[in-house]
């Protein structure tokens, strides 16, 4: 018998509706199956709560046990588990003989699911040896049942019986070894191996050695049981220890790869089929975390992840694209690029929501892949150049940036790319795109025939020169045409007076005026670059002047035909001069600015007076290209540093380092390996180390030392929650009753649950915990009070000091491209301007100070800030845990007095983060102590 009664969960019992024993007996005897279910359920609840209803045992055996109802049988198993089975003398009740007979019949039932449920029930009464002993032969017979479900349950039932009472199954090791050798079902093998390893470990190792060649093809559950068995064997000094270690390493590698790939496949399927975008984002985050842990194991699913791009939400597409870019390798780069090209053509052929944003994302992704995998660059660069004339300006600019980088990094493609760019000039309509294309042509067109072709195409897109004379002539012609048109119109209107027709009605004719109005726009169509210049875009005109200067200088280096060189030089100077002349006339929308005027004049002077001077030619033909190459080098260096930071957790080992197998170490059984601790280290659970000093800095004093109740709170940030651990100290000799700690919040904070009422003894302590939800990155304030009842029920109150939440716990440094920064800067409407007021005298040190105090990263390359200069301008970027973007621009200068003046402009989509970061910068400036 059992030496002590088992402990069960106390279940709530409504005493107002509890039926009497007679009513329960009547329901068991005469009620329907539903009445019997309800009555038996109430009997079980009463038994668990200490009222066993012993007089109802026989009616249950008589009227419930013979029933064939499946729910009654299952509920009956719960009753046999909790009902008292022994009398006051500790002997088994006589009625239990009937119960054992019924259980034996269920173990021989033709329905395999009733057998399986009964076998699982036997594991719950494994302490009662007197009940189990007559059931063991029937239990052993179930090991040979035709259905694997029954055999699987029988193995574990026999395992539980042998663990509690080994004498009931003395030949367990031989029985299970025979069963394991003849069994074919993987789940039954797994249960049998667990049983055999706990009973006779050497027999389990012997079986494993016999099936060593088939470990790779085993079921994952069976492989896990094999690993567990090997770990048990490694803890003992056996002859098979070395073999066991290598088996353990092999099976562990198999199990690391299989579940990760299976889990990733399920996540990808869920992300593809789920309609809720929030679920898609969460699933993609899990998939990305899985990819980071298991490296290239998931690369085979990359084409499945690409199907997530069919979602209409841009945030989902961006996250999926980031995962695809990180999973792409040299083996699948061509397939990925081909898929992205098809998607790019789809955005051009079909008109759907956010097609321009999707097209820009695809172009940026193809750009990254083409630079990372040079073998695919030649196949995509020509396809992308078709989008230079795209009406969506950001997409065309991304194409220009991509082409510029490809031309610099892959010299073999320069000739074909520049030829394609030359043919595309006429279709370009954006000034920014024109400037990028003209710079590329000016830098990388290096053959005589190509230079002449580019100059001819530039003449075509500029139109007739001089521009001013042509515009004056066109204006005079249009005015004369307008006068003639006015006369013709007057004649037409005179002829269009009402006339009397043959039938006596009136009629007028107006077809002549309609025709002239339709024909008029064709006379005012202008070449694309000419239209931009007349529209006031003289920055593009200055870039055109620089490109013409480079082309003419390079043409002079490549040929000795001075006549041809002089002709091209004169034509280029005429084009530049005409741009300046028309910029000073009334034919342009806005006059030419001084900067563009000075740059164009410098180019004219270079061609007319400074030609042939090596320093000038080196400045135009070499320095600009080397500066761009240096910028690309800085970007690659930053990308390499980022990859280094991401892989910093990985421990690099030398090829000649010793390999340590802790299973080979000679440890006694008293110093066995703690596998639970190893599992925690493997999953990262044991890597959290809190600094004691850091914890002290998070303690806020809520009341004074002389107050009746002293209170202080430890504020801990945990994801999107703030955990408050408040310590209360009763400093009075009286008992404080009904003490209530009441919190309130200001900002996007929400108290999850209000603390309960407490009673604190004289000079006693009380710890209270509260959880506050955070919904956005905004400066939040927690305030409150303490209420209690003192002697004679006198109410007292203390107002607590405010707790200010530091938003820096929710802001992390992040990176974005220059184009993304400019787009967000234009889009965000909230701006906070903070004037610089500091005693620091080094602009770069002040930049580092601002970055440290705001957790922002600097986007401006180090090369752009290098050198001895008293001016500094830098862009900074950060992102909150809630997905909020924070932009900042620092513009400062060092005065003659040695002080720093300037301002920091902060922009964000919401007002809260802009104000919070501004306050943070202001406080950091005030807390900065002057140097001693």
KACOR-V731492 format. One record per run of one state. SS is the DSSP state (H for helix, E for strand, - for the rest). FROM is the first residue (numbers start at 1). TO is the last residue. If there is no record, write none. Layout:
SS_FROM_TO ; SS_FROM_TO
This chain:
-_1_14 ; H_15_17 ; -_18_20 ; H_21_30 ; -_31_32 ; H_33_48 ; -_49_53 ; H_54_64 ; -_65_69 ; H_70_82 ; -_83_85 ; E_86_86 ; -_87_91 ; E_92_92 ; -_93_94 ; H_95_107 ; -_108_111 ; H_112_125 ; -_126_128 ; H_129_133 ; -_134_135 ; H_136_144 ; -_145_147 ; H_148_164 ; -_165_165 ; H_166_169 ; -_170_171 ; H_172_182 ; -_183_185 ; H_186_199 ; -_200_200 ; H_201_210 ; -_211_211 ; H_212_214 ; -_215_219 ; H_220_234 ; -_235_240 ; H_241_273 ; -_274_276 ; H_277_310 ; -_311_313 ; H_314_327 ; -_328_332 ; H_333_349 ; -_350_354 ; H_355_372 ; -_373_373 ; H_374_387 ; -_388_392 ; H_393_409 ; -_410_410 ; H_411_427 ; -_428_430 ; H_431_444 ; -_445_447 ; H_448_462 ; -_463_466 ; H_467_495 ; -_496_498 ; E_499_500 ; -_501_505 ; E_506_507 ; -_508_510 ; H_511_524 ; -_525_527 ; H_528_534 ; -_535_537 ; H_538_558 ; -_559_561 ; H_562_583 ; -_584_593 ; H_594_608 ; -_609_613 ; H_614_646 ; -_647_661 ; H_662_664 ; -_665_668 ; H_669_671 ; -_672_674 ; H_675_683 ; -_684_684 ; H_685_687 ; -_688_691 ; H_692_697 ; -_698_698 ; E_699_701 ; -_702_708 ; E_709_718 ; -_719_720 ; E_721_730 ; -_731_735 ; E_736_746 ; -_747_748 ; E_749_751 ; -_752_757 ; E_758_760 ; -_761_764 ; E_765_774 ; -_775_780 ; E_781_789 ; -_790_790 ; H_791_793 ; -_794_794 ; E_795_799 ; -_800_802 ; E_803_804 ; -_805_806 ; H_807_809 ; -_810_810 ; E_811_813 ; -_814_817 ; H_818_827 ; -_828_829 ; E_830_835 ; -_836_842 ; H_843_854 ; -_855_856 ; E_857_858 ; -_859_861 ; H_862_865 ; -_866_870 ; E_871_880 ; -_881_884 ; E_885_894 ; -_895_899 ; E_900_908 ; -_909_910 ; H_911_927 ; -_928_932
